[in-house]
Amino acid sequence: MLVLLDSSMLMLPLEKRINLIYEFERILSVAFEVVVPQIVLIELEEIKERGEMATKRKAQLALNLAMSFRTIESKAEGHTDYELIRLAEIHKAVIATNDKKLRSILINKGLSVISLHGENKLALFGDLSY
């Protein structure tokens, strides 16, 4: 199973001192591979270019973290959330995000999502049986 990371999840370890792989292993009962869609890398580059100094630093560190995972092709244009949803549907993947709006959309579509639950733990929302 693929776990698609969005930019908010890539920045989360810096904000909350969370080990993503440890948390994914803790909550997922299936074999998985963590991947980063190209559009997420583009989004992080844009954040790095236009954000405030602290945000620029988080985006750069998130890009560094992203390089430790395989990158998958995606549309380079359009809204990142819609592309993540499209990729999740195609690959039957789980999206790891800390974006509350995106999490709500994913759950309403019957897709699984990993998100922050509490102060520094991740939780799986949805069913992995699709």
Secondary structure, DSSP 4 states (H G I P E B T S, - for coil): -EEEE-HHHHHHHHHH---HHHHHHHH--S--EEEEEHHHHHHHHHHHHHS-HHHHHHHHHHHHHHTTSEEE---SSS-HHHHHHHHHHHHTPEEE---HHHHHHHHHTT--EEEEETTTEEEEES-TT-
